[in-house]
Amino acid sequence: MLRELKLCKNVVFQGSLYSSPSSPRWPSRPFDHMVGRGGLNITAAGTPWKKQIDMAILGISRKCAYACRHCYEHFNIAAEETVPVERWAEAIRELQSEGTAVIVLSGGEPMMRLADVLALLGGADHDRSEFHLHTSGHGVNRENARALREAGLAAAAIGLDDVDAERHDALRGYPGAFREAIEALRSFQQAGIFTYLNTCLTRDLIQSGGLPDLLDLAHDSGAGIVRFLEPRPCGGFLEAGDGILLTDEDRSAVTEFFLKANHDRAYRRLPLISYEAYSEAPERLGCMMGGHSHLSIDSRGNVQPCVFVPVSFGNILSEDLKAIFGRMRAAIPRPMHDRCPSLQLAQTIKEHAGRGTGLPLAFEVIQAEWESMIQRATMRSPQEV
């Protein structure tokens, strides 16, 4: 399966193997639990043979010191929290009862809610799920990294978008962001926490030939995986226009490097690259949003099929997560073999946002268009794309 998706490396860290950011380490109890719920049946998503949610991303904090231009939580960033820690703890239990392999604590910036992060980790069942943290690196030091490890954090992803410090800082809207990211990587590793990078690919990085340098930087910084994320028209990029999207030539260059880095012997000691836009392309797995592989809950409690699709199927402050998840799966019965939904719905979302509807949009607002999109996608097989 991993060979088919071109994830042909196993990353060794403290005697365990990592093969993907959305899978628990092996051997571990969360890995065994994942297998027991059909988590290895990745091509059977949408059938009873795969009941597992691979990854749930929880935006547990609305606070952030950065002003990232590409932030998908752009419209939610605020000085006050909305969802109390007790409700997040309950949501984690609900996700685990649905079978979630990796639970990510994200934001905003989760390090700005450190005490609550530690409380959530301390009260969670670490036999059922592995816990990751997604952070810019802001506020991370050796002491709190050690505290996170002692509370049960297994892995941390740091947002690092460029090898050029000035370009990275400009994208993140914070002087010193590059330095903080590198320091955070070292602090987590010294604490015994597996690290990987979340990289929002930019045309500047690709066209400057910076991808090999990024992989070298990841290796030198001790990261085991580099996760390539394509920019999408949502959050801070909602009104950015097509100039932020990768061209066909950009994607071809990224794909060529991804395949080379994960296959060629010359790269065998360098980090694994995870490129979800490749694995979830229409001709392969298809889009795995809505819990077929991943879902998200934003920092105001809205349950969304993907961090890049600001459509809410309900809010955990007013409803049980099980009911919301059931509604979402009914609306997304199987993976979508079509263009990324964030691209298909971008114009509609922009129009509603411009009329003051507010984001995320309630599913009911665009239900007819949504159902048409799903019907087109699910009627096609990968071979017909």
N, C-alpha and C positions, 0 to 999 in steps of 0.2 A: 504494500500500500504506500509506504513512504517513498519507495523507489519510483512509483508511478507519479507521485506529486513532486518528485525531484528533491525530496528532503533526505538526502543520502548520507547524512552524517549523524552520528550519535555523539553528543557532547558530554564528556565525563566531568563530573564535579563532586568531589568528596565521596567517591565510590558509587555514585548514582549516575544514570544516563538520562539526558534530556534530548528529545527528538523534535520538539515543537513547543512554542510558548503556550499553546492551549492544551497541552497534555501534562499530567503530573509526572514527576521523575519516576524512574524504575530502578530498583524495586521500592515500593511504598504501598501503604494501605490505600491511599486515594487512587493509585493506579489499579490495584486489584478491584476496588469498588467500581471504577470506570469500566473495566473489562466485564464485570458482572452485569452491567446494564447495557452492554452492547456497544460500548464506546469505540471499539476497534472496527465496528461495522460502518465505517464512515460513508461508504457509498450507499448504505441502506437508510440514510436519513429520510424521515417522513414515513417510515414503516415501523411496525412493532419491534423490528430487529435492532433499532437504535433508539433507546429511550433517554440516552445521556445528553445533557447539555455540556458541551465542552468547556465553554468559558462564559461567565457572567461578569460584566464590568459595572461596578457600583460607584457612582459619583458621590462619594460620601461627604465631600466638602464643596461649598460654593466659593470659598475664599481662595485667592491666589494673588501673589505679589507680582506676577508676570503679566504681560499683555500680549500673549502669543497671537500672531495674526491668523493662524490656522486653527485656533481652539474651537472644538466642536461644542464646548459648553459656553461659548462666548455670551449668549443671551442670558445665562444663568448666574454668571459671576457676581457676587455680592458680599457685603461685609457680615451678613448674618446668615446662620444656617437655617434650613427649613425642616429637614427630617431629623428628629431626635435620635440619639445613639441607640435608644431602646428599640425603635422601629427598625433601624438598620440591623440590629442583632436578630430581630424576629424575621426579617427578610432573608437573612443568611440561612436561618433554620429552614425557612420555606424553600429556598433554592436547593438546599441539601436534600430535602425530602423529595424534590423533583429529580434529583440526581445531577449534580453539577460538579464537574471534575476540578475546575480551576475557578476560584472566586477572586476577582481583582478589586482591590480598594484603590479608587482613583479620585478624580476631582473635576474641576478645580485642582488645588494642591493639597493632597491628603496630609502632608507633613505639617500643615497649618491647623490640623485637628489631631495632633499626635496622641493626646491622652485618650481620645475616643478610639483611635486606631488600635492602640494597645489594649483597650477594653474589649473591642470587638474580637481581636485575635485571641485574647486570653479566655474568652467565653465560647469560642467556636469549637466545633468537632473537627479535629485535624486528621481523623481517620477517614472521613468521608470526602473531604475536599482539600486541595492544596491552595494556599493563600499567597497571592502576589500583590505587589504594590506598584502602581504606575505613578511616577513622580518626575518633575523637572530636575530634581536634585536640590532644590532650594530648601535650606534648613536641615539637610542631612549632615550628621557628624558621626564620629566613631561611637560616642556614647549612646545616641538614640538608635543607631543602627544595631548596636549590641542588644539594646532593649527590645527592638523589634524581633530580632532573632530569638531571644529568650521567650517571647510571647508566641512564637510559632511561625513567623514569616519565613517562607521557603525561598521566594525569589522576588527580585525587584527589577523593573524596567525603567530605565532613565531615558527621557526624551532628548535625543541628540540628533540634530537635523543636518549638520554640516561639519566638514573638517576645518573650515575657515571660521575662526572664532568670531570675527566681525559679522559675517553673514548669519551665523547662528544667533548671536546676540540681537541682531536687528529683527530676525524672524520672531524671536521670543519676546521682544520688547523689553529687555532687561539687561543693562550692562553687567557683565560678569557671569551671564548664564552659562556660557561654555565652560568656564572655570568651575562653576558649581557642579555641573554635570560630571566632569572628570573626577572631582573630589568625592562626589557621592558614590561613584562606581567603586572607588578604592575603599571607602568606608564600609560599604555593604560587603565587599569581598573579604575585608579583614574580619568582619563579624561572622563570616561563614554563610552568607546569603548568595545564592546564585544570581548573576546579573545578566541582563540582555538590554539591547537598545531598541527603542521605538523611534524610527526615523521616518518623518514625513518627507517623501521625496520631492525635491524641487527641481525645476528646469535648470537653475543655476548649478546645482550640485551635479546633475547628470551631464549637462553640456560642457562643463569645465573638466570632465573626466575624473571627477572626485570619488566615484564609487570604490575603486580599488584602495584609495587612500582611507576611505571611511572604514573599510574592512580591516585594514592594517591598524587604524586607530582603535577599533574595537578590540582587536587582539592584544595590542599593547596595553590597553586599559583593563584587560581581564574579562571582558564580556564574552559569553559563550554563544550568543545568538544575536543576529541583527534582523529586526523585523521591519521589512519595507512596507510602508503605508502610502498609497497614492492619495494626493489631495482631492478633496471632494467639495462641491458647492454647498456647504452647510456651515453653521456657526460663523466664525469670523470670515470665512471665505464665501459666505452666501451671496454677497453682492460683488465679489471680486472679478467676476467675468471669466471667460474662457482662458484668459492669460495664465491662470494658476493651474489649469489642467494639463496633464502630460499629453504631448502629441503622440501620434503613432510611432514616430521615430524615437521619441523618448522611451516609450514602453518597450520598443524593440531593443534598445540599448540596455535597459534594465534587465529584460528577460535574458538577453545574451550573457550578461555578466552573472546573473543569478545562476544560470545553468552551469556556467564555467566554474564559478566559485564552489558550487556544491558537488561537482563531479570530478574536476581535474585534480590529478594527484599533486600538482604544484600548489594547490590551495588546501591540501588535506589538514594542515595544522591550524588553519584559520577558522574563525567562527562560522557556524551554520547561518545561512540566510533563509528567513521565512518570508515568503512573498504571497500574501493571501489573494491579491488580485490575479495571480497566476493560478493558484489552486482552485479558486472559486470562479474561474472564467466559465462562460456558458458551455464551452465544449468539454469541460472537466467536471468538477463537482457541482457547479452552479452556485448561486448565492445561498449561503447557509445561515442567513439571518433568521431571527424569530425563534432561536433556541435549537434549530437543527444542528448548529454548532455553537453560535454565540447570540447573546442579547445584552441589553444594557438597561440600567436604571439611572436616570439622570439625577443631578444634585437637588432637584425639587421633588423627587419621588416618582417621576413619570417613567413607565415601563415602555421601552422602545425596542424595536427589532434589531437595531444596530446603532452604534454611536453616530453614524453618518446619516441616519434617516430619522429626522425629528418629527416622528409621528407617534403619538401616545395611545396605547391601548388601555390605559387606566393608571391610577396613581395609588401607590402603596399607603398613602396617608388616609385614604378613604375606602380602600377595598383590599380584600385578601389577595395575595399574590397568585395563588392557585387559580382563582377565577380569572384574573387578568391574563395569565399565561394560557389558559384554555381558550380565551377569546383570540389571543394572538395566533395560536397554532391553528385555529379554525380559519383564520384569515390568510395564513401562510401554510398550507397543508404539506408542502414539500419544497425542496430547493428550487430556486428559480433559474432556468436556463435562458437567460436574457441579459441585457445590459444592466449594470448596477442600478438598483432602484433609486439611489440618491441622484443619479443623473436623469433618470426618467421623470422624477417628481420635482426636480429643481425649480422649474418655471412655476408650477402650481404653488409650491411652498413659498416662493418669492412673492407671488401675487397675493396670497393670503396674508403673509407677513406685512406687506405694504398697505393692506387694508386694516391693519391693526388687530388681526385675529389673534396674534400671539403665538409663540412657539414653545414647545412643540405643538403641532396641530393635533387635535383629537381625531382619531381614526374615522369617526362618523362624518367629519367634515369632508373628507375626500374618499369616502367608502366606494362610490361608484367607479372613480378612476382607479382606485387601488384594486378592486376586483377585476377590472378589465386588464390591468397590468399582470396580475397573478394568472388569470386565465390564459393570456397569450404565452406566458413563460412556461407554465406547467404542462401545456399541451405539446410542447416541443421536447424531443429527446436530445441529448448531447450530440448525437450524430446528425441531427437535422439543423443544428445551429450553423 
